[in-house]
């Protein structure tokens, strides 16, 4: 019989309560593991941009609210590993908000990655076109691979493995025999893990964490590097975009100043010729003449000089803005450029509609600059121009049979053309291997608009 109003416990009731408590503890631990996994996934999904860390906090709050509402009365103590990663990404968010040089930003990322992964060193290296890597920045690495040093890619190194596979990699025991491997072993480096840094679609470099032991590796070490690599990619892309924008602005200012200088020089020369003509006309009345024929001869010479000045002024005006853009038809403008070119040109145009004025101007400037380059720099004897456009894009191809060797980086006018094409969302490629001529290929999107009927003509210079 049980006492009224109570419950009679058997003598072994403590063991029953212990088993129930163990089950509750096991369920609580399992819940905590699943919850932390969801938190980490939310953070990693938000890492690719600097504001992602702040953006993921509402998601974490909602997850906590749902867990509590589901019946959890208290959260277990957080995993120190997760707390450390959250603190690292909070520091990286603050770092991304600052305007720092690229090396300093990457050094901060390397520092946080080193501390979270438990590694001894970390570097961010850039892959070069000549088969080398350049150490851009890092943390606790100067004694082994100083910033700015260049190293040839070697087999059995994590940098070579990442370059070859474009995927994360790890080396548990450094076994290479090259200069880099020897230097790393000399300074005690035993193991390393690397994660590729892909900016856009280009393999820019690699983030590497290394240690003097192999025990620091966990099964998900390379996966845990992903968040740091994403932040590094965002910083690199932002810095490169800023540098390209700054360089483009400087080129625009330089091109504007150069154009003003050339315009002032041409107008000053024209002014001097006009003064000379004026003095000649005044001399018709100030000096004695040998007869009507002498007067007529001087007048004809003055008229010829005036006509030459008018032609020069018209040419100056054409350089400022092409006068052949009637109805935004591109064929007459290109035909005019072909007639004026000192090099024989074969022109082929196939267009489906009228093009926007900005696109017509860009094509004209491209063809004009290419013809000038062929005549003055490549010493070409023939040039071919092919233009094809449809409802979505323009494709322009210009090739000559000159000496080649076009240097885009060394010629400001070619860089100006690239800026103009990229401003319309297009791409420009200039190929000029020595002795094989120069080719210019531009692709510019146009988008669907209403235009005239489709037309296609081919013009060949008779020279």
Buried (B, 14 or more C-beta within 10 A) or exposed (E): EEEEEEEEEEEEEEEEEEEEEEEEEEEBEEBBEEBBEBBBEBBBBBBBBBEBBEEBBEBBEEBBEEBEEEEBEEEBEEBEBBEBBBEBBBBBBEBBEEEBEBBEBBBBBBBBBBBBBBBBBBBBBBBBEEEBBBBBBBBBBEEBBEBEBEBEBBEBBBBBBBBEEEEBBBBEEBEBEBEBBEBBBEBBBBBBBBBBBEBEEEBBBBBBBBBEEBEBBEEEBBEBBBBBBBBBBBBBBBBBEEEEEEEBEEBEEEBEEEEEEEEEEBEEEBEEBBEEBEEBBEEEEEEEBEEEEEEEEBEEEBEEBBEEBEEBBEEBEBEEEBEBBEEBBBBEBBBBBBEEBEBBBBBBBBBBBBBBEEBBBBBBBBBBBBBBBBBEBBEBEBBBBBBBBBEEBBBBBBBBBBBBBBEBEEBEEBBBBBBBBBEBEBEBEBBBEEEBBBBBBBBBEBEEEEBEEEBEEEBEBEE
